Amino acid sequence: MPKRWNFLSNHGLVILHIVQNPQATLREIALSTGLTERAIYQIVRELEEGLFITKHKVGRRNAYTLNREALLGYTVYGQVMIMDVGRIIHDATQAR
């Protein structure tokens, strides 16, 4: 059986899911990405700490907003912002 891999990191998968569905629960993100809820919880926490996303309450649920101006954080990426990547991937998935 060939090894499965993904072009995006787990963090990238979570960001993409949040761009597509900002009100998704951690369970929904986990089911969509194939990761465990525990892994999703940790990734969301890291994305919050890195100021890539903001969590806010909508009723009894959490919703997430991508920080459009967060830089990717590596010199090789220059001034590329997280929203640039999110927009490109979102637009590509909608074009199908």
N, C-alpha and C positions, 0 to 999 in steps of 0.2 A: 504494500500500500504506500503510495507516495506521501511524503511529508506535507502537511497543510501549512501554509504560511499566508500572511496577509501583508499587503503593501503598507498599511497603516499600523502604527503601534496601538496598543490597547488604549492609551490616552487619546490617540487620534480617532479611534472608533467611538469612544464616548463623546468626544467633541462633535463628531459628525451626527451622532444620534441626538444630541442636545440641539444642534442647529435645526434638525428636521422636526424635533418634537420637544420643545422646551418644558412641557409639563409632564414628561414621562417619569414614572416612578423608577426607583433603583431596580426593582424587579423587572420592569419592562425593558430597561436598558440592558440588564443582564441577559434576558431572553433573546433580545435582538442581536447582541454581540457574541453570545456563546460563552460569556465569562460568568463567574460566580457573583452573587450579590455582594459577598464580602470584598471581592476584588473591585467591583464597581464602587462600593462605598469608599474604599481607599483611594481610588483614582479620582473620584469626585472631590474628596477632601484635599488631595494634592492639587487639583486644578483650582480649587477655591483658594488654597494657601498661596498658590502661584499667581493669583489674581487674574486667571484666565476666564473664570466664570464667577457669577454671583448667584447665591441661592436666596430665594425669597418665598414666603408663604402665599399660596393661593387657596383660600379655604383651609382645608385640612391637609393639603398636599404641598409639596415643595415644587417650585418651578425654577428653572435655571436660565440665566441670561449670559450669553457670551460677551466678554469684555472685548469689544470691537477693536480697541486700540492696544491690546496687549501684544508686545513683540514676541516673536518665537524664542528669543533669548540666546541664540547662537550667532556668533560673528559671521559665519558663512551665509546666514540667511539675510544679513543686512537689516533693512527696515521693514521686512515682511511682517505683517500683523496676522494674528490668529484668524481674524475674520476674513482676510484675503483667502486663506486656505479653506476655511469653512464655506465661503461663498463659491469657490471654484468647484469643490466637491459636491455641494448641494446643487448647483446649476447642472453639473454633469449628470447627477442622478435624476434630475427632473426632465432632462432632455430625452431620456429613453422612451 
